[in-house]
């Protein structure tokens, strides 16, 4: 890492402590990822989501175990932190550089359909300028590699 990256990481870490924590921990609802709230700072591949917030799930080949392991590796590689994992559900967080905003990125494994559903949402604000949609596409691209 160079000195600029170290400085940026330090500023982001300090700023992230200034923002409030979520009132409730992310999780599933009725066996699916929660729908987006209707604001443009959330995208999801699960049904019940308003149309502009829809993204495609991640398609995998091979075994569900290998896909799940690969997903966790991609999350860490792209700078995410795995917060919780249980029964085909994964909750991770990503920090937005400089501002320190925390985004929650959740995944649900649908082994029979060979899909990994995804939901990426900002904890704060109204718009994210496309950051969550872009993150999902980065995850999808890295997963394919």
N, C-alpha and C positions, 0 to 999 in steps of 0.2 A: 504494500500500500504506500502511496506517496503522501507527502505532508498535507496536500490539499484534501485528500480523502479522509485523513485523520481529523483534520479541522472540521470538515463537513459532518463527520460522524459525531464529533463532540458537540457541535452546535445542535444537531438533530436530537441527540440524547437529552440535552438540557431542556430544549423546547418541548419535548414529549412529556416531560413531567409537569408542565404548566397546564395541560389540558385535562378536563375531567375524565374520570374512568366511566365505563358504561354502567348504567343502573342495574343491568342484568347481564349475565354471561351468555354469549351466543350459544345456540343449540338448535336442535331440530324441533319441528312441530308436526305432530301426526305422521312421523316417519319420513318427513321431507325437510329440506332446507326451508327456513322461513321465507315468505315472500318479501320482496322489496317494499319499502313504505310508500313508493310513488314519487320519491325525489330522484333527481338525476345523478345522485352520488352512490348508486347501488345497481349492480347487475346480478342476474341469477339465471340458471338454466332450468330451474324447477317450475312447474306449472303454477298458475295463480299470480304470476308476475306481470305487471303492466308491460305492454308490447315494447316500448322504447328501452326497457331494462333487460330484455331477453338476450342471453348469450347461449351458444351451443354448449352442450356438455362435452367433456373430454372423452373421446372414443379410444379404447385400448384393445390390443390383441394380446394373446398370451394369457397367463394366469392372473386372476384377480390379485393374488398375493404379490406377484412381481410388479403389477401396475401400481398397487398401493405403496409398495416400497419405493418405486421410482418416483412417485408423486412426492413423497416426503423428502426425497433427495433434491428434487427440483425446488421445492419450497425453500429449503435451507440454502441451496445454491443461489437463488435469486434474492436472498437477504431476509427471508421470512423466519419467524420463530414459531415452532409448533408449540401450542399451548395445551391442547388436550386431544386425545385420541381414544375412541372407544367404539366398538361394534360397527365398523364401516363409516365412522364419522371422524372428521379431522377439523380442528379449529386452529388457525394460525393467524399471526398478526404481522403486518408490515408497517414500517415507519416511513412517512413521506419525508424525503430529505429537506433540510433546512427548517421547515415549519414544525416538524415533529408530530404531525397528525398521525394517529394510529388508525389503520384500516383493518377490519376483520375479514379474513378470507376463510371460507368454510367449504368443505368437500363432503360429498356423500357417495359411497361406492354402491353402484347397482351392478353386482357381479353377473347376474343372469343376462342383463342387456349389454354387458361389457361397456358400461358408461361410468364416468365419474362426474357427478353433478357438482356445480360450483356456484358459490355466492360470494361476491366481493363488495363490501360496503364501507363507506367512511363513517366514522363515529360522530363526526361533527359537520356542521355546515349544510348547505343545500346542493351546491354543484361541486364536482370534483374535476371539472375540465377534462373528463374522459380518462382519468387515472385508473379507475377500477376496471373499466373495459380493456384498457391497454394492458393492465397487469394480467388479466385472465388470458389474453392472447399471448403474452410473454410466457406464461406458465404452460399454455398449450404447445407453443413452439418448442420450448425446452423439453417438454415431456416427449415429443415426437423424436427428439434426437437420441 
